[in-house]
Amino acid sequence: MAETPQSPFDHLTRRAVLGGAGVGLLTGVLGGAWEAAEAATLHGKLPKQVDCVVVGGGISGLVAARHIRYHQQKSVLVLEARDRVGGRVLNHKLPNGSVIESGGAFIGPTQNHIAALAKQLGVQTFKEYNDGQSVSVSKGQRQLYTGTVPPDPAILLDAALVQLRIDQMAAELDVSQPWAHPNAKTWDSQTLGSWLRANTLNHDVVNLILAWTQPGFGADVDELSLLFVLWYVACSGDEKNKGTFERNSNTADGAQESRFIGGSQLIPLRMAATLHNKVALNAPVHRIAQRDGYCFVHSARGVVRAKRVIVACPPPMVLGIDWHPQLPAPRRTLLEQMPMGDLMKCDAVYKTPFWRKAGMNGFGISDAGAVRASFDNSPPDGKVGVLLAFVGGSTWRTYGTMSVANRRKHVLEGFAAMFGDEALHPIEYVEHNWPHEKWTGGAPVAFMGPNTLSTYGPWIRKPHGRVHWAGTETSTYWTGYMDGAVRAGHRAAAEAGLHL
Ligand SMILES: Cc1cc2nc3c(=O)[nH]c(=O)nc-3n(C[C@H](O)[C@H](O)[C@H](O)COP(=O)(O)OP(=O)(O)OC[C@H]3O[C@@H](n4cnc5c(N)ncnc54)[C@H](O)[C@@H]3O)c2cc1C
């Protein structure tokens, strides 16, 4: 089904979108976002029935709920398992009051849905620090470089050809049905890793691509279906601009171009506040039964009857719900074959962003150790410096499972190999281990290995009776990203709204 190209709130005034919450609440929202969101959630008994229940209070579920409430003008209730909203976006406050993100953070060109939503909620962006050189550590050798790829003559040609061929194949896919491509089965029967090895002269390119797949999918090249990766690249655009590898992977003009002032979690917090009593926290859903023309949604806080349900939780969490009737076998198999990636974010906080003075932008890649990809994660005022390590895929399986003290040591050594020994002495170390999060199960996204997308892909958005599917994994553009979460929320709500 086509997605809503514009925000459905475009024609509404800011006050209407706030659901009559009024100036007092708006002031609260703009001030203490946590407090305002918490205060606005439903504290008493759940209603016995509503038009639509939304399962999951991440970005996608909250967007869907706002769409149902303010665009469709129907009653809605969000049931969220955790004691907070936001799901995979989570702010972390540093001792000096600055905020960094422990989950989803970056946005870039063509991610217009999350950008429009943030603007509407008064959340501003700032450009990710990108002045100066990047650093590459390969075979123990450190090299500074400008541009997107380290200028290693041994891999430069291979890297350029790989990127070109990925873009060409991705451009042939229909993002809403990648399984329909004549080569879908062939591309889906191999991993990205096997394709890379068959199509490059120097296999060191695989290491370079790992520095993209480990943060991007929480997985290694040999775990990812080639078709799935091509589709992901094809999704890195919009209705007017074809997705490209560069837009997905770059900082300037790419998906890592900007961050949100005050942290990305401000977006779901402010959405929750505008939903005013329509979000119930600590309400994990464990059973959904459909009978007599209704859905009965069983949660830890009670049962709610609804005409339609929108499920907006990560694919593996859908399998944790007791379904009556059972999900169709192909949809179950699809979900079983969509594991969450293994990924954590480790941040070291320094008195100053010292690498900037040395002409480095904080972006680094390495072929070894705990830090295979790093970014400058400093707050916009740069009052403290923050280096961020993405520890994903097999790197997570080595380092993510260590004690915190041991991992901290390895992460700081990884930063030191890139940016010098000053990196060994942070004033604070912060980390968030997503695979250990009960209601997410991994990060940043659910991925697919071989022979899943081409066989079971057609089930990804197919409603199950009165149940509709949201969540970033169901989006056709920027699937896996905050933008995809917004798109999917609107699409699922528009679908459900037809029947309310
Ligand atoms: C480390 C990390 C880095 C990332 N980096 C970026 C980035 O830079 N840019 C970007 O755009 N995206 C990034 N992402 C991805 C982005 O955060 C997600 O795509 C997006 O937030 C997903 O939103 P969602 O609403 O679809 O799902 P979620 O955020 O997962 O929300 C689902 C909600 O469902 C709830 N839930 C689960 N099970 C149940 C149940 N049984 N009952 C009730 N509730 C339930 C969960 O608690 C959760 O709140 C990153 C994610 C992570 C974790």
The ligand as a Gaussian input file, in Angstrom:
#p B3LYP/6-31G(d) Opt

LIG

0 1
 C       21.754000       1.822000      18.880000
 C       20.791000       2.291000      17.836000
 C       21.209000       3.206000      16.884000
 C       20.329000       3.655000      15.913000
 N       20.709000       4.663000      15.071000
 C       19.775000       5.264000      14.280000
 C       20.053000       6.482000      13.632000
 O       21.128000       7.070000      13.800000
 N       19.091000       7.023000      12.839000
 C       17.854000       6.441000      12.693000
 O       17.003000       6.983000      11.979000
 N       17.557000       5.281000      13.325000
 C       18.480000       4.704000      14.134000
 N       18.155000       3.591000      14.849000
 C       16.885000       2.918000      14.565000
 C       15.675000       3.669000      15.128000
 O       15.894000       3.969000      16.480000
 C       14.461000       2.786000      14.948000
 O       14.271000       2.513000      13.571000
 C       13.154000       3.406000      15.438000
 O       13.292000       4.071000      16.656000
 C       12.112000       2.293000      15.538000
 O       10.886000       2.788000      15.999000
 P        9.648000       1.811000      16.134000
 O        8.569000       2.598000      16.761000
 O        9.389000       1.151000      14.834000
 O       10.116000       0.636000      17.108000
 P       10.623000       0.694000      18.621000
 O       11.351000       1.956000      18.880000
 O       11.343000      -0.569000      18.871000
 O        9.286000       0.730000      19.473000
 C        8.558000      -0.428000      19.773000
 C        7.917000      -0.290000      21.136000
 O        7.148000      -1.473000      21.390000
 C        7.273000      -1.790000      22.769000
 N        6.903000      -3.201000      22.929000
 C        7.585000      -4.304000      22.570000
 N        6.872000      -5.413000      22.850000
 C        5.706000      -4.991000      23.394000
 C        4.538000      -5.664000      23.901000
 N        4.422000      -6.991000      23.877000
 N        3.545000      -4.908000      24.408000
 C        3.609000      -3.551000      24.437000
 N        4.691000      -2.875000      23.974000
 C        5.716000      -3.584000      23.450000
 C        8.726000      -1.473000      23.073000
 O        8.950000      -1.303000      24.453000
 C        8.938000      -0.194000      22.271000
 O        8.667000       0.967000      23.035000
 C       19.011000       3.141000      15.856000
 C       18.581000       2.236000      16.815000
 C       19.460000       1.826000      17.818000
 C       18.943000       0.923000      18.902000

